[in-house]
């Protein structure tokens, strides 16, 4: 091969995503510098200063890569949704866990391309005065899926086992009675002789990562609305929430109604592995044979395994850490 042929081969080789994005950033930089600097171009030029160029390239590439990695699983979720519709089965997914643990972001990725007529996201607010006099589960049961539908609860009836007792929103008797009855409710009202699939997901974030996310919310005007009174006390009440999590797993993780713990410090991994977990819970036609559906055991942990980890931490450090 001649030097000219070699050069032609190099010139026409497909470039990687990093090189493409870097080239576009530098091209923008040159274009703006060659124009008369109006107010808009000045602002863009300030962002494209040399010290920011690599940050922009890396951030854009990572966002692109993460989005592309999720798409095959999002396509599988559409197939699964069609299967549920054809067979008339129902699915309930509970997204519970600590504040700022990534529940909302995961729900948005899971539902992004789904048929919006066949799923709902339910995030119930405070109960009304009338609802307070009724069975705790009643207002959730009223939002259960119809045949062929998926309902995702952004926090569920398990508020009664975590947030409510810690924050004093329920009595000790109400808390105790809930723990005693909830699994029988699930077996009678939800599992429905195999017609309803129930997935209970607990998103687990470390104390340090939760603090970092709260700080970001506090300083970002686009995220400040996410800060609640409970959020502001979450760090101080960390140990109380941990104790309630341990009791939750002891009392409500059963063979028929399991908890899955999602380690969510890495948001992208948590979202990807949650999708795999959902897809593995249903046998549907047309499942991809090339896609990796194996669950990462360091990101998704069974409730029973998490309990063992928490007991080991208590022996070693005097208290569970997660």
PyMOL commands that set and color helices and strands:
alter all, ss='L'
color gray80, all
select helices_A, chain A and resi 3-12+17-34+39-47+50-87+103-111+116-118+129-132+138-141+157-161+163-167+172-194+207-219+224-226+229-234+238-252+267-280+303-317
alter helices_A, ss='H'
color red, helices_A
select strands_A, chain A and resi 90-97+119-122+150-154+196-204+259-263+300-302
alter strands_A, ss='S'
color yellow, strands_A
deselect
rebuild
show_as cartoon
